[in-house]
Amino acid sequence: MSALPIDLALAWESLPALLQGLKVTVLVTVLPMALGLALAFPVCFARMSERRWLSLPAEIFVVFFRGAPVLILLYLVYYGLGQIESLRNGPLWLLFGSPLGCALVAFGLNHAAYMAEILRGSLLAVPHGIVEASEALGITRRNIFIWVKMPLAMRYGLKAYQNEVVSFVKGTAIVSVVTLTDLTAVANGIFEQTYDPFTPILCAAALYWAYVNLIRLAFAGWGRWLDRHNAETAIGASVAAPASSLSVGPAPRPVALGKEAS
């Protein structure tokens, strides 16, 4: 069996266009992830609320946007919302009238639903005894959430978040259906021009692989930093504990040798 017919000259010639497509892929990854992360916190807190009028809409949001395929959401936003006349004539058309804006909304809502559940699971995984111990030390609930629960929850949910980000990056390959020229679209364009099915597609796959592994390395570094931070916080809390809280009773009186204590 002969080797794959990879044209190295075509690969080198196509590299600038592929890198331009990679920039669009990075943009379509970073912006929706930032929007999704910003939306995930209020959705998560509403989901965890004991008030049903808050938790029910948040639950519906999560169930719908986690269950709907991203391609369907992209079609609904790009093609469907354009049929609403009031939206076309309003200020929001600056967002929904562009392919990038539609991708931002569709991917951002999908990412927010997944992130809300990851965040909720991570917060619920924090041992209740740690929270009770912090309350016993007189730490306010706000500081407990910021300095105790959130760092631990971030560490617990880091692997799940990494998997979501990696899947999210690879899922952005569909944005070419709304005329965005991302990495996949550039590779397909080169294939249509040259009829070479291997060189552009394999080059795009290599760039995706490099992008995903850079994200993986960044998460590995973030995990090591969280481990150090949590350890330093625990050591600092133990050192800062008042000495009176460590004593178990009054110090014994010294007794002179050779005499009975009266």
N, C-alpha and C positions, 0 to 999 in steps of 0.2 A: 504493500500500500504506500503510495507516494505521500510526501509531506503536504501539509496544507499550503495552498498557493497564496502565501502572504507576500504582498509587494511592499518591501521596505521603503522603496522610493516614494510610493503613494502614501505610506504611513507618515513619513517625514513631511511630505508636502501637505498632508491633511491636518497635521498637528495644530497649527494656529487656529484653524476653524473649530477643531474639536475643543481646544482650550476656551475659545469664546463660548461654545455651547456649555462647557463646564461652569463658566461664570454664571450663566443663566440658571443652571441646576443648583448651584450654591445659593443664589438669590431666592429661588423658589423653595429652597429648604429652610433658610435662616428666617425669612420674614414670617411664613406661616407658623414656624415653631415658636417664635417670639409672641405672636398673637395667641396661639394655642396655650402657651404657658401662662400668659396674662389672664386668659379666660378660665383656666383650670382652677385657679385658687378660689374665686367666688363660687364656681360651680361645685367644687369639693366641699366648701364650708356649708353651702346650702344643702348639699346631699347629706351631710352629717348632722344637720340641724334636727332638733326634736319637733320643730314646727312643721306640720304637714304641708302648709301652703308654701313653704320654702323647699322642702325636700322633694315633693312630688314633681314640680317643674324641672328640677335639676335631674331627677331620675329619668324623666321622659327625654330630656336633652341627651343624656349619656346613652340611653338605650337606642335612640334614633340614629345619632351620628356615629356610634360605634358599629351599628348593624348595617347602615347604608354603605354600599361600595363607593369608594372615592371617585371612580369614573362617573357614576350616576350623579353624585353631588356636583361634580364639575360640569356635567351637561346641564343640570338644573339651574346652576348659577349662571353659566355662560349663555345658554340658549333660552332658558325659561324666564329668567328675570328681565331679559330684554323685551319680553312681550308686554310688560306692565308699563302702561303709558305714563302714569304718575312718576314712576321711577326713572324713566327715560328723560323726563322733563325736570327732574329734581337735582339737587346738588350731589346726591349719592351716585349719579351716573358717572361722575369723575372716577369713581372706584369700579363700578360694575361695567363701565363701558370699555375697560381695557382687559386684555387677557391676563395680565399679571395680577390685576386687582381681583378678578374672578378666581384665579388659582389661589391667591392669598386667603380669600374667604372660605372656599371649599376645603382646602387643606388645613387651614387654621381651625375650623370648626371640628373637623375630624380629629385633629391632634388634641384639641382641648378635651374632647370626650375621653380619649384614652388617658391623657395626663391626669384628669380629674380622678379617675379610678386608681391610677398608680399612686397618686398622692394620698388618696383616702386610705388605701391599703397600707401604705407606709406609716401614716399617722396612727392607724389602729394597731400596728405591729409594735409600737413603742411600749415597753412593759409599764403597766400601771404603777408598779412599785417604785419606779424611778420618779414618776410624777409625784407620788405621795411623799417620797423622801424629800423632794425639792420643796414641796409645800410645808413640810415639817421644819425645814430650815428657814422658813419665812420668806421665800422667794415669791414674788408676785406672779400671778398667772400669765401676765404678758411676757415677763422675762423667762418663765418656764417654757413657754411656747417658742420664743426666739432662740434661747440658748441651750435648751435641753431637748425638746421634742423635735424641732425642725432639723438640727444636725443629725440626730439619730434616724429620723424618718428619711432624710436624704440618703443616708448610707444604706438603709434597708431597701430603698426603692431604686438604687442606682443601676443595678443590673436590668431591672425591668425597664427603666427609662432608656438605657443604652439599646436594648433590643427594639424598643419603639422607635428610637431615632434612626437606627439602621434600616428598619423596615420602611420608615417614612422616606428616607433618602432614596431607596430603590423604588418606592411607589411614585416618586415624582417623574418617573420616566414616561408617564402618560400625558404630561402637560402639552405635548405636541398636538393633541387633538383640539386644542383651543388656540392653535397657531403660534404658540411659544416655541422659539427655536432653541431648545435645550440640547444637551449632549446627545441624547438618542435621536432627536430630529436631525441634527447635523450628520450623524453617522448614516441615517437612512438616506439623507440627501446625497451623500457621497456614493453610497451604494447605487442609487438610481442613476447617477451620472456615469459611473464607471462599470457597473454590472459586476463589481467585485464584492461578493457577499462576506468575505472573511476579513479583509484588512480593516475597513472602517468599524465593523461591529466588534472585532477583537480589540481594537484600539480604544473604543468607547468602554468596553468591559474592563480593560486595564485601568482606565482613568476612574471608573466607578470603584474598582477594587482599592485603588490608592486613596480615594476620598473616604471610603468607609473605614479603612484601616487607620487613617489619621484620626477619625472620630473615635475609634476604639482606643487608640493610644491616649487621646485626650481624656477619655473616661477613666482609663487606668490611672492616669496621673491625678485626676480629681478624686478617685477613690482613696489613693494613698494620702492625699492631703486631708481628706475627711477623717481617715483613721488617726492621723497625727493630731488633728484639731480636737477630736473627741477625747483622745487620751490626755492631751494637755489640759482640756477643760476639766476632766475628772480629777487630775492631779491638783490643779489649781483650786478646785472646790474643796478637796480634802485638806490642803494646806491652809486654806482660808477659814476652815471651821473653827469656831471659838474653842479655846481650851477648856472652858467650863462644861462644854457639851461632851468632852471626852472623859471627864473625871467621873468615877462611880461612887465616890463617897469621901469623907474626910480622911486626910492622911493620918496614919497611925502614929501615936506618941512614941518617941524613943524610950526604951527601957534600959536602965543601967545594968551592966553585966554583974552577976553575982547577987543581985537584989531581986526580991519579988515585987511585982507591980502591986501597988496598994489598991 
